Amino acid sequence: MAEALTDDLLRARGMGILEANLGPVEALRFLALLSHEPFDYQSWRDKHFQGMSLEEILGRAANTTRP
């Protein structure tokens, strides 16, 4: 299983991924959108993982590449 990341390392990697894919301006804009809008994690989770078994979710997590 992958090693747990510290909060600082997780933030740094997350920002790196956002900046690499969106650019620095759009990455910050994306974060601003998230911080100003309500977010219902339960609804997001139900929609995102709809129809997936626990084994499928864990398999995808195990196969995620890290920078």
N, CA, C and O atoms as a Maestro MAE file, in Angstrom:
{
 s_m_m2io_version
 :::
 2.0.0
}

f_m_ct {
 s_m_title
 :::
 protein
 m_atom[268] {
  # First column is atom index #
  i_m_mmod_type
  r_m_x_coord
  r_m_y_coord
  r_m_z_coord
  i_m_residue_number
  s_m_chain_name
  s_m_pdb_residue_name
  s_m_pdb_atom_name
  i_m_atomic_number
  :::
  1 25 0.840 -1.181 0.000 1 A "MET " " N  " 7
  2 3 0.000 0.000 0.000 1 A "MET " " CA " 6
  3 2 0.881 1.238 0.000 1 A "MET " " C  " 6
  4 15 1.981 1.224 0.554 1 A "MET " " O  " 8
  5 25 0.401 2.306 -0.618 2 A "ALA " " N  " 7
  6 3 1.180 3.540 -0.735 2 A "ALA " " CA " 6
  7 2 1.377 4.184 0.641 2 A "ALA " " C  " 6
  8 15 0.539 4.074 1.536 2 A "ALA " " O  " 8
  9 25 2.503 4.848 0.762 3 A "GLU " " N  " 7
  10 3 2.815 5.541 2.006 3 A "GLU " " CA " 6
  11 2 1.912 6.766 2.152 3 A "GLU " " C  " 6
  12 15 1.658 7.468 1.173 3 A "GLU " " O  " 8
  13 25 1.429 7.025 3.362 4 A "ALA " " N  " 7
  14 3 0.579 8.178 3.618 4 A "ALA " " CA " 6
  15 2 1.393 9.460 3.469 4 A "ALA " " C  " 6
  16 15 2.541 9.537 3.905 4 A "ALA " " O  " 8
  17 25 0.783 10.451 2.851 5 A "LEU " " N  " 7
  18 3 1.451 11.736 2.651 5 A "LEU " " CA " 6
  19 2 1.153 12.677 3.805 5 A "LEU " " C  " 6
  20 15 0.066 12.643 4.382 5 A "LEU " " O  " 8
  21 25 2.119 13.513 4.135 6 A "THR " " N  " 7
  22 3 1.845 14.567 5.108 6 A "THR " " CA " 6
  23 2 0.928 15.583 4.433 6 A "THR " " C  " 6
  24 15 0.819 15.605 3.208 6 A "THR " " O  " 8
  25 25 0.277 16.414 5.222 7 A "ASP " " N  " 7
  26 3 -0.600 17.442 4.657 7 A "ASP " " CA " 6
  27 2 0.173 18.375 3.727 7 A "ASP " " C  " 6
  28 15 -0.318 18.730 2.656 7 A "ASP " " O  " 8
  29 25 1.378 18.771 4.131 8 A "ASP " " N  " 7
  30 3 2.178 19.679 3.304 8 A "ASP " " CA " 6
  31 2 2.549 19.040 1.968 8 A "ASP " " C  " 6
  32 15 2.477 19.692 0.926 8 A "ASP " " O  " 8
  33 25 2.944 17.779 1.995 9 A "LEU " " N  " 7
  34 3 3.315 17.100 0.761 9 A "LEU " " CA " 6
  35 2 2.096 16.886 -0.139 9 A "LEU " " C  " 6
  36 15 2.192 17.011 -1.360 9 A "LEU " " O  " 8
  37 25 0.970 16.568 0.459 10 A "LEU " " N  " 7
  38 3 -0.257 16.400 -0.310 10 A "LEU " " CA " 6
  39 2 -0.647 17.706 -0.994 10 A "LEU " " C  " 6
  40 15 -1.007 17.705 -2.171 10 A "LEU " " O  " 8
  41 25 -0.579 18.825 -0.265 11 A "ARG " " N  " 7
  42 3 -0.876 20.135 -0.857 11 A "ARG " " CA " 6
  43 2 0.074 20.443 -2.008 11 A "ARG " " C  " 6
  44 15 -0.356 20.890 -3.071 11 A "ARG " " O  " 8
  45 25 1.361 20.203 -1.795 12 A "ALA " " N  " 7
  46 3 2.359 20.503 -2.823 12 A "ALA " " CA " 6
  47 2 2.129 19.655 -4.073 12 A "ALA " " C  " 6
  48 15 2.194 20.170 -5.189 12 A "ALA " " O  " 8
  49 25 1.863 18.376 -3.898 13 A "ARG " " N  " 7
  50 3 1.621 17.506 -5.053 13 A "ARG " " CA " 6
  51 2 0.333 17.891 -5.766 13 A "ARG " " C  " 6
  52 15 0.277 17.931 -6.995 13 A "ARG " " O  " 8
  53 25 -0.690 18.172 -4.987 14 A "GLY " " N  " 7
  54 3 -1.968 18.584 -5.580 14 A "GLY " " CA " 6
  55 2 -1.830 19.860 -6.395 14 A "GLY " " C  " 6
  56 15 -2.352 19.947 -7.506 14 A "GLY " " O  " 8
  57 25 -1.137 20.841 -5.855 15 A "MET " " N  " 7
  58 3 -0.921 22.092 -6.590 15 A "MET " " CA " 6
  59 2 -0.085 21.843 -7.835 15 A "MET " " C  " 6
  60 15 -0.349 22.424 -8.888 15 A "MET " " O  " 8
  61 25 0.919 20.986 -7.723 16 A "GLY " " N  " 7
  62 3 1.744 20.665 -8.881 16 A "GLY " " CA " 6
  63 2 0.926 20.042 -10.000 16 A "GLY " " C  " 6
  64 15 1.108 20.379 -11.170 16 A "GLY " " O  " 8
  65 25 0.026 19.137 -9.643 17 A "ILE " " N  " 7
  66 3 -0.833 18.487 -10.631 17 A "ILE " " CA " 6
  67 2 -1.783 19.502 -11.259 17 A "ILE " " C  " 6
  68 15 -1.955 19.525 -12.478 17 A "ILE " " O  " 8
  69 25 -2.399 20.340 -10.427 18 A "LEU " " N  " 7
  70 3 -3.297 21.362 -10.960 18 A "LEU " " CA " 6
  71 2 -2.559 22.318 -11.892 18 A "LEU " " C  " 6
  72 15 -3.035 22.604 -12.990 18 A "LEU " " O  " 8
  73 25 -1.406 22.810 -11.464 19 A "GLU " " N  " 7
  74 3 -0.648 23.757 -12.279 19 A "GLU " " CA " 6
  75 2 -0.174 23.119 -13.584 19 A "GLU " " C  " 6
  76 15 -0.188 23.766 -14.631 19 A "GLU " " O  " 8
  77 25 0.243 21.864 -13.529 20 A "ALA " " N  " 7
  78 3 0.715 21.183 -14.738 20 A "ALA " " CA " 6
  79 2 -0.408 20.988 -15.749 20 A "ALA " " C  " 6
  80 15 -0.172 21.015 -16.957 20 A "ALA " " O  " 8
  81 25 -1.621 20.792 -15.261 21 A "ASN " " N  " 7
  82 3 -2.744 20.523 -16.154 21 A "ASN " " CA " 6
  83 2 -3.574 21.750 -16.505 21 A "ASN " " C  " 6
  84 15 -4.180 21.801 -17.575 21 A "ASN " " O  " 8
  85 25 -3.608 22.731 -15.623 22 A "LEU " " N  " 7
  86 3 -4.433 23.916 -15.855 22 A "LEU " " CA " 6
  87 2 -3.632 25.190 -16.064 22 A "LEU " " C  " 6
  88 15 -4.141 26.167 -16.614 22 A "LEU " " O  " 8
  89 25 -2.387 25.181 -15.627 23 A "GLY " " N  " 7
  90 3 -1.604 26.420 -15.603 23 A "GLY " " CA " 6
  91 2 -1.812 27.100 -14.261 23 A "GLY " " C  " 6
  92 15 -2.794 26.819 -13.574 23 A "GLY " " O  " 8
  93 25 -0.912 27.986 -13.880 24 A "PRO " " N  " 7
  94 3 -0.992 28.578 -12.540 24 A "PRO " " CA " 6
  95 2 -2.227 29.446 -12.302 24 A "PRO " " C  " 6
  96 15 -2.796 29.427 -11.210 24 A "PRO " " O  " 8
  97 25 -2.641 30.201 -13.306 25 A "VAL " " N  " 7
  98 3 -3.793 31.097 -13.122 25 A "VAL " " CA " 6
  99 2 -5.081 30.294 -12.978 25 A "VAL " " C  " 6
  100 15 -5.870 30.539 -12.066 25 A "VAL " " O  " 8
  101 25 -5.291 29.340 -13.874 26 A "GLU " " N  " 7
  102 3 -6.515 28.536 -13.817 26 A "GLU " " CA " 6
  103 2 -6.530 27.631 -12.585 26 A "GLU " " C  " 6
  104 15 -7.600 27.345 -12.047 26 A "GLU " " O  " 8
  105 25 -5.367 27.180 -12.132 27 A "ALA " " N  " 7
  106 3 -5.305 26.364 -10.914 27 A "ALA " " CA " 6
  107 2 -5.795 27.172 -9.718 27 A "ALA " " C  " 6
  108 15 -6.584 26.681 -8.910 27 A "ALA " " O  " 8
  109 25 -5.329 28.404 -9.609 28 A "LEU " " N  " 7
  110 3 -5.781 29.251 -8.503 28 A "LEU " " CA " 6
  111 2 -7.261 29.599 -8.634 28 A "LEU " " C  " 6
  112 15 -7.978 29.675 -7.637 28 A "LEU " " O  " 8
  113 25 -7.708 29.808 -9.858 29 A "ARG " " N  " 7
  114 3 -9.131 30.086 -10.084 29 A "ARG " " CA " 6
  115 2 -9.985 28.896 -9.653 29 A "ARG " " C  " 6
  116 15 -11.034 29.070 -9.033 29 A "ARG " " O  " 8
  117 25 -9.531 27.686 -9.984 30 A "PHE " " N  " 7
  118 3 -10.232 26.474 -9.586 30 A "PHE " " CA " 6
  119 2 -10.333 26.378 -8.057 30 A "PHE " " C  " 6
  120 15 -11.403 26.083 -7.524 30 A "PHE " " O  " 8
  121 25 -9.233 26.624 -7.363 31 A "LEU " " N  " 7
  122 3 -9.240 26.567 -5.901 31 A "LEU " " CA " 6
  123 2 -10.162 27.623 -5.308 31 A "LEU " " C  " 6
  124 15 -10.836 27.371 -4.309 31 A "LEU " " O  " 8
  125 25 -10.195 28.799 -5.917 32 A "ALA " " N  " 7
  126 3 -11.095 29.857 -5.442 32 A "ALA " " CA " 6
  127 2 -12.547 29.432 -5.609 32 A "ALA " " C  " 6
  128 15 -13.372 29.680 -4.730 32 A "ALA " " O  " 8
  129 25 -12.862 28.793 -6.730 33 A "LEU " " N  " 7
  130 3 -14.230 28.306 -6.943 33 A "LEU " " CA " 6
  131 2 -14.628 27.309 -5.860 33 A "LEU " " C  " 6
  132 15 -15.731 27.376 -5.320 33 A "LEU " " O  " 8
  133 25 -13.727 26.390 -5.549 34 A "LEU " " N  " 7
  134 3 -14.022 25.390 -4.520 34 A "LEU " " CA " 6
  135 2 -14.223 26.020 -3.147 34 A "LEU " " C  " 6
  136 15 -15.078 25.582 -2.377 34 A "LEU " " O  " 8
  137 25 -13.448 27.031 -2.849 35 A "SER " " N  " 7
  138 3 -13.517 27.617 -1.505 35 A "SER " " CA " 6
  139 2 -14.748 28.496 -1.311 35 A "SER " " C  " 6
  140 15 -15.133 28.770 -0.174 35 A "SER " " O  " 8
  141 25 -15.379 28.946 -2.411 36 A "HIS " " N  " 7
  142 3 -16.527 29.858 -2.287 36 A "HIS " " CA " 6
  143 2 -17.876 29.190 -2.512 36 A "HIS " " C  " 6
  144 15 -18.918 29.804 -2.284 36 A "HIS " " O  " 8
  145 25 -17.863 27.947 -2.954 37 A "GLU " " N  " 7
  146 3 -19.113 27.257 -3.213 37 A "GLU " " CA " 6
  147 2 -19.307 26.127 -2.222 37 A "GLU " " C  " 6
  148 15 -18.345 25.462 -1.838 37 A "GLU " " O  " 8
  149 25 -20.542 25.905 -1.806 38 A "PRO " " N  " 7
  150 3 -20.785 24.762 -0.913 38 A "PRO " " CA " 6
  151 2 -20.488 23.465 -1.650 38 A "PRO " " C  " 6
  152 15 -20.714 23.352 -2.855 38 A "PRO " " O  " 8
  153 25 -19.985 22.503 -0.920 39 A "PHE " " N  " 7
  154 3 -19.618 21.224 -1.518 39 A "PHE " " CA " 6
  155 2 -20.238 20.109 -0.702 39 A "PHE " " C  " 6
  156 15 -19.983 19.985 0.496 39 A "PHE " " O  " 8
  157 25 -21.043 19.309 -1.350 40 A "ASP " " N  " 7
  158 3 -21.707 18.188 -0.697 40 A "ASP " " CA " 6
  159 2 -20.939 16.918 -1.043 40 A "ASP " " C  " 6
  160 15 -21.157 16.320 -2.097 40 A "ASP " " O  " 8
  161 25 -20.048 16.513 -0.158 41 A "TYR " " N  " 7
  162 3 -19.197 15.355 -0.415 41 A "TYR " " CA " 6
  163 2 -20.020 14.092 -0.646 41 A "TYR " " C  " 6
  164 15 -19.685 13.289 -1.517 41 A "TYR " " O  " 8
  165 25 -21.084 13.908 0.115 42 A "GLN " " N  " 7
  166 3 -21.898 12.691 -0.015 42 A "GLN " " CA " 6
  167 2 -22.483 12.577 -1.422 42 A "GLN " " C  " 6
  168 15 -22.448 11.504 -2.024 42 A "GLN " " O  " 8
  169 25 -23.018 13.674 -1.943 43 A "SER " " N  " 7
  170 3 -23.596 13.659 -3.293 43 A "SER " " CA " 6
  171 2 -22.517 13.421 -4.336 43 A "SER " " C  " 6
  172 15 -22.716 12.654 -5.278 43 A "SER " " O  " 8
  173 25 -21.366 14.082 -4.168 44 A "TRP " " N  " 7
  174 3 -20.262 13.898 -5.109 44 A "TRP " " CA " 6
  175 2 -19.803 12.445 -5.121 44 A "TRP " " C  " 6
  176 15 -19.612 11.851 -6.182 44 A "TRP " " O  " 8
  177 25 -19.631 11.887 -3.935 45 A "ARG " " N  " 7
  178 3 -19.171 10.500 -3.823 45 A "ARG " " CA " 6
  179 2 -20.159 9.544 -4.478 45 A "ARG " " C  " 6
  180 15 -19.764 8.654 -5.230 45 A "ARG " " O  " 8
  181 25 -21.449 9.732 -4.188 46 A "ASP " " N  " 7
  182 3 -22.466 8.859 -4.770 46 A "ASP " " CA " 6
  183 2 -22.452 8.934 -6.293 46 A "ASP " " C  " 6
  184 15 -22.590 7.907 -6.959 46 A "ASP " " O  " 8
  185 25 -22.290 10.125 -6.852 47 A "LYS " " N  " 7
  186 3 -22.267 10.301 -8.299 47 A "LYS " " CA " 6
  187 2 -20.969 9.749 -8.893 47 A "LYS " " C  " 6
  188 15 -20.997 9.057 -9.910 47 A "LYS " " O  " 8
  189 25 -19.847 10.052 -8.266 48 A "HIS " " N  " 7
  190 3 -18.537 9.684 -8.800 48 A "HIS " " CA " 6
  191 2 -18.306 8.173 -8.773 48 A "HIS " " C  " 6
  192 15 -17.735 7.620 -9.713 48 A "HIS " " O  " 8
  193 25 -18.731 7.517 -7.731 49 A "PHE " " N  " 7
  194 3 -18.478 6.088 -7.570 49 A "PHE " " CA " 6
  195 2 -19.717 5.228 -7.827 49 A "PHE " " C  " 6
  196 15 -19.756 4.058 -7.448 49 A "PHE " " O  " 8
  197 25 -20.713 5.805 -8.462 50 A "GLN " " N  " 7
  198 3 -21.964 5.099 -8.723 50 A "GLN " " CA " 6
  199 2 -21.713 3.790 -9.464 50 A "GLN " " C  " 6
  200 15 -21.058 3.771 -10.506 50 A "GLN " " O  " 8
  201 25 -22.233 2.710 -8.921 51 A "GLY " " N  " 7
  202 3 -22.141 1.414 -9.563 51 A "GLY " " CA " 6
  203 2 -20.805 0.701 -9.398 51 A "GLY " " C  " 6
  204 15 -20.635 -0.401 -9.919 51 A "GLY " " O  " 8
  205 25 -19.850 1.303 -8.684 52 A "MET " " N  " 7
  206 3 -18.544 0.667 -8.495 52 A "MET " " CA " 6
  207 2 -18.528 -0.108 -7.186 52 A "MET " " C  " 6
  208 15 -19.057 0.346 -6.172 52 A "MET " " O  " 8
  209 25 -17.915 -1.278 -7.226 53 A "SER " " N  " 7
  210 3 -17.755 -2.045 -5.996 53 A "SER " " CA " 6
  211 2 -16.554 -1.507 -5.226 53 A "SER " " C  " 6
  212 15 -15.737 -0.764 -5.768 53 A "SER " " O  " 8
  213 25 -16.460 -1.884 -3.984 54 A "LEU " " N  " 7
  214 3 -15.311 -1.475 -3.173 54 A "LEU " " CA " 6
  215 2 -14.016 -1.975 -3.795 54 A "LEU " " C  " 6
  216 15 -13.008 -1.270 -3.783 54 A "LEU " " O  " 8
  217 25 -14.037 -3.179 -4.336 55 A "GLU " " N  " 7
  218 3 -12.851 -3.756 -4.975 55 A "GLU " " CA " 6
  219 2 -12.410 -2.914 -6.175 55 A "GLU " " C  " 6
  220 15 -11.214 -2.709 -6.383 55 A "GLU " " O  " 8
  221 25 -13.372 -2.427 -6.965 56 A "GLU " " N  " 7
  222 3 -13.039 -1.581 -8.117 56 A "GLU " " CA " 6
  223 2 -12.424 -0.256 -7.666 56 A "GLU " " C  " 6
  224 15 -11.443 0.205 -8.248 56 A "GLU " " O  " 8
  225 25 -12.994 0.345 -6.643 57 A "ILE " " N  " 7
  226 3 -12.477 1.617 -6.128 57 A "ILE " " CA " 6
  227 2 -11.056 1.431 -5.607 57 A "ILE " " C  " 6
  228 15 -10.171 2.233 -5.906 57 A "ILE " " O  " 8
  229 25 -10.841 0.374 -4.829 58 A "LEU " " N  " 7
  230 3 -9.506 0.114 -4.295 58 A "LEU " " CA " 6
  231 2 -8.516 -0.218 -5.404 58 A "LEU " " C  " 6
  232 15 -7.352 0.175 -5.328 58 A "LEU " " O  " 8
  233 25 -8.957 -0.933 -6.428 59 A "GLY " " N  " 7
  234 3 -8.094 -1.250 -7.560 59 A "GLY " " CA " 6
  235 2 -7.657 -0.007 -8.308 59 A "GLY " " C  " 6
  236 15 -6.493 0.121 -8.687 59 A "GLY " " O  " 8
  237 25 -8.588 0.910 -8.519 60 A "ARG " " N  " 7
  238 3 -8.228 2.174 -9.174 60 A "ARG " " CA " 6
  239 2 -7.256 2.978 -8.318 60 A "ARG " " C  " 6
  240 15 -6.307 3.567 -8.835 60 A "ARG " " O  " 8
  241 25 -7.491 3.000 -7.026 61 A "ALA " " N  " 7
  242 3 -6.599 3.739 -6.137 61 A "ALA " " CA " 6
  243 2 -5.203 3.145 -6.147 61 A "ALA " " C  " 6
  244 15 -4.216 3.881 -6.110 61 A "ALA " " O  " 8
  245 25 -5.107 1.836 -6.196 62 A "ALA " " N  " 7
  246 3 -3.803 1.157 -6.197 62 A "ALA " " CA " 6
  247 2 -3.057 1.388 -7.502 62 A "ALA " " C  " 6
  248 15 -1.827 1.365 -7.518 62 A "ALA " " O  " 8
  249 25 -3.778 1.609 -8.595 63 A "ASN " " N  " 7
  250 3 -3.156 1.802 -9.903 63 A "ASN " " CA " 6
  251 2 -2.930 3.259 -10.266 63 A "ASN " " C  " 6
  252 15 -2.512 3.558 -11.385 63 A "ASN " " O  " 8
  253 25 -3.198 4.161 -9.348 64 A "THR " " N  " 7
  254 3 -2.991 5.579 -9.613 64 A "THR " " CA " 6
  255 2 -1.503 5.871 -9.622 64 A "THR " " C  " 6
  256 15 -0.780 5.507 -8.695 64 A "THR " " O  " 8
  257 25 -1.058 6.526 -10.670 65 A "THR " " N  " 7
  258 3 0.365 6.889 -10.755 65 A "THR " " CA " 6
  259 2 0.601 8.168 -9.987 65 A "THR " " C  " 6
  260 15 -0.263 9.043 -9.924 65 A "THR " " O  " 8
  261 25 1.759 8.262 -9.416 66 A "ARG " " N  " 7
  262 3 2.128 9.444 -8.651 66 A "ARG " " CA " 6
  263 2 3.323 10.112 -9.316 66 A "ARG " " C  " 6
  264 15 4.227 9.448 -9.822 66 A "ARG " " O  " 8
  265 25 3.306 11.469 -9.303 67 A "PRO " " N  " 7
  266 3 4.422 12.190 -9.927 67 A "PRO " " CA " 6
  267 2 5.732 11.994 -9.169 67 A "PRO " " C  " 6
  268 15 6.763 12.536 -9.568 67 A "PRO " " O  " 8
  :::
 }
 m_bond[267] {
  # First column is bond index #
  i_m_from
  i_m_to
  i_m_order
  :::
  1 1 2 1
  2 2 3 1
  3 3 4 2
  4 3 5 1
  5 5 6 1
  6 6 7 1
  7 7 8 2
  8 7 9 1
  9 9 10 1
  10 10 11 1
  11 11 12 2
  12 11 13 1
  13 13 14 1
  14 14 15 1
  15 15 16 2
  16 15 17 1
  17 17 18 1
  18 18 19 1
  19 19 20 2
  20 19 21 1
  21 21 22 1
  22 22 23 1
  23 23 24 2
  24 23 25 1
  25 25 26 1
  26 26 27 1
  27 27 28 2
  28 27 29 1
  29 29 30 1
  30 30 31 1
  31 31 32 2
  32 31 33 1
  33 33 34 1
  34 34 35 1
  35 35 36 2
  36 35 37 1
  37 37 38 1
  38 38 39 1
  39 39 40 2
  40 39 41 1
  41 41 42 1
  42 42 43 1
  43 43 44 2
  44 43 45 1
  45 45 46 1
  46 46 47 1
  47 47 48 2
  48 47 49 1
  49 49 50 1
  50 50 51 1
  51 51 52 2
  52 51 53 1
  53 53 54 1
  54 54 55 1
  55 55 56 2
  56 55 57 1
  57 57 58 1
  58 58 59 1
  59 59 60 2
  60 59 61 1
  61 61 62 1
  62 62 63 1
  63 63 64 2
  64 63 65 1
  65 65 66 1
  66 66 67 1
  67 67 68 2
  68 67 69 1
  69 69 70 1
  70 70 71 1
  71 71 72 2
  72 71 73 1
  73 73 74 1
  74 74 75 1
  75 75 76 2
  76 75 77 1
  77 77 78 1
  78 78 79 1
  79 79 80 2
  80 79 81 1
  81 81 82 1
  82 82 83 1
  83 83 84 2
  84 83 85 1
  85 85 86 1
  86 86 87 1
  87 87 88 2
  88 87 89 1
  89 89 90 1
  90 90 91 1
  91 91 92 2
  92 91 93 1
  93 93 94 1
  94 94 95 1
  95 95 96 2
  96 95 97 1
  97 97 98 1
  98 98 99 1
  99 99 100 2
  100 99 101 1
  101 101 102 1
  102 102 103 1
  103 103 104 2
  104 103 105 1
  105 105 106 1
  106 106 107 1
  107 107 108 2
  108 107 109 1
  109 109 110 1
  110 110 111 1
  111 111 112 2
  112 111 113 1
  113 113 114 1
  114 114 115 1
  115 115 116 2
  116 115 117 1
  117 117 118 1
  118 118 119 1
  119 119 120 2
  120 119 121 1
  121 121 122 1
  122 122 123 1
  123 123 124 2
  124 123 125 1
  125 125 126 1
  126 126 127 1
  127 127 128 2
  128 127 129 1
  129 129 130 1
  130 130 131 1
  131 131 132 2
  132 131 133 1
  133 133 134 1
  134 134 135 1
  135 135 136 2
  136 135 137 1
  137 137 138 1
  138 138 139 1
  139 139 140 2
  140 139 141 1
  141 141 142 1
  142 142 143 1
  143 143 144 2
  144 143 145 1
  145 145 146 1
  146 146 147 1
  147 147 148 2
  148 147 149 1
  149 149 150 1
  150 150 151 1
  151 151 152 2
  152 151 153 1
  153 153 154 1
  154 154 155 1
  155 155 156 2
  156 155 157 1
  157 157 158 1
  158 158 159 1
  159 159 160 2
  160 159 161 1
  161 161 162 1
  162 162 163 1
  163 163 164 2
  164 163 165 1
  165 165 166 1
  166 166 167 1
  167 167 168 2
  168 167 169 1
  169 169 170 1
  170 170 171 1
  171 171 172 2
  172 171 173 1
  173 173 174 1
  174 174 175 1
  175 175 176 2
  176 175 177 1
  177 177 178 1
  178 178 179 1
  179 179 180 2
  180 179 181 1
  181 181 182 1
  182 182 183 1
  183 183 184 2
  184 183 185 1
  185 185 186 1
  186 186 187 1
  187 187 188 2
  188 187 189 1
  189 189 190 1
  190 190 191 1
  191 191 192 2
  192 191 193 1
  193 193 194 1
  194 194 195 1
  195 195 196 2
  196 195 197 1
  197 197 198 1
  198 198 199 1
  199 199 200 2
  200 199 201 1
  201 201 202 1
  202 202 203 1
  203 203 204 2
  204 203 205 1
  205 205 206 1
  206 206 207 1
  207 207 208 2
  208 207 209 1
  209 209 210 1
  210 210 211 1
  211 211 212 2
  212 211 213 1
  213 213 214 1
  214 214 215 1
  215 215 216 2
  216 215 217 1
  217 217 218 1
  218 218 219 1
  219 219 220 2
  220 219 221 1
  221 221 222 1
  222 222 223 1
  223 223 224 2
  224 223 225 1
  225 225 226 1
  226 226 227 1
  227 227 228 2
  228 227 229 1
  229 229 230 1
  230 230 231 1
  231 231 232 2
  232 231 233 1
  233 233 234 1
  234 234 235 1
  235 235 236 2
  236 235 237 1
  237 237 238 1
  238 238 239 1
  239 239 240 2
  240 239 241 1
  241 241 242 1
  242 242 243 1
  243 243 244 2
  244 243 245 1
  245 245 246 1
  246 246 247 1
  247 247 248 2
  248 247 249 1
  249 249 250 1
  250 250 251 1
  251 251 252 2
  252 251 253 1
  253 253 254 1
  254 254 255 1
  255 255 256 2
  256 255 257 1
  257 257 258 1
  258 258 259 1
  259 259 260 2
  260 259 261 1
  261 261 262 1
  262 262 263 1
  263 263 264 2
  264 263 265 1
  265 265 266 1
  266 266 267 1
  267 267 268 2
  :::
 }
}
